[in-house]
Amino acid sequence: MHFVMVSPCPESILLDSDRRLQCRIVTQLSQSHHQALRKLAVEVHEGLVTLRGNVRWFYERQLAIQHAQAGGARELIDAVEVAAG
């Protein structure tokens, strides 16, 4: 009887997948006419996308989420803050 150790997906593959997803989302945001969206930070860890930064209007926050989804985000943490005023 032989035993084979099965290991999880190598971390480098996960990181490559995360990097590709991050790149697609950053590309989507960078093509926006809204300057605030081009300045947002995009973090991806094991497929979970986090958007961080500041926008002037709630509308821009919604656009950021739509751009992230268009870039392939399936799970998203919205940490974008809308300026008061």
N, C-alpha and C positions, 0 to 999 in steps of 0.2 A: 504494500500500500504506500502510495506516494502522497505527500502533502505539498500543496503549493500555496505559498503565502500571497494573498491578494492584497495589494495596497491601493489606497485611494488614488485618484487622478493626481499625477505629479503637480506640484505647486506651480511649476513654470508654465504648464498648460493653462491652469486657472488664471495666472497672471496675464498670459498672452490674450486670453479671452476677455478679461477685464480691460486690458489696454485697448483692444479693438473696439469694444463697446464705448469706452471713454472717448476714443478718437472720433467715432461716429457722432456722438452727442455733441462734442466740442465743435465739430464741423457744422452740425445743424445750428447751434447757437451762434457761431461766428458768421453765418450767412444772414442773420437777422438784421433788419434795419434799425432795431432798438439797441443802442450802444450799451445799455445796462446788461442786456442778455449776453453780450460778447465778453463781459467782465466776470460772469459767474464762474465759480469753481465747480468742477465736476469730479467727484470721487466715486470709484467703483471698487467694491470688495465682494468677490464671489457672486457677481451679478447684481448685487444691490447697489443702486445708483443713489448718490446724495448730491443734491444741488444746494450750493451755499452762496450767499452774497446778498446784495441789496438792489432793489428796483424802486422806481418812483411810484408805480401804480400797480394795483391788483391785476389789471389786464396784462402787464408785463410778466407777472408771476405765473399767470395762466399760460401765457405764450411759452415761457421757459419749460413748463411741464409738457406742453404739447410738442415742443422741439425735442425734448428728451425721449418722449415716447416714439416720435418719428425716427429717432436715432437708434431705437431698439430697446429702450428701457422697459422692463416688465415689472420690476419692483423699484419703487422710488420713495426716497425720503425727501420731502420738500422742506429745506431749511432756509429758503429764500425769505428775506424780510422786506416788507413794504414800508417805505419811508412814511413817517407820520406827517400829517399836514395836508 
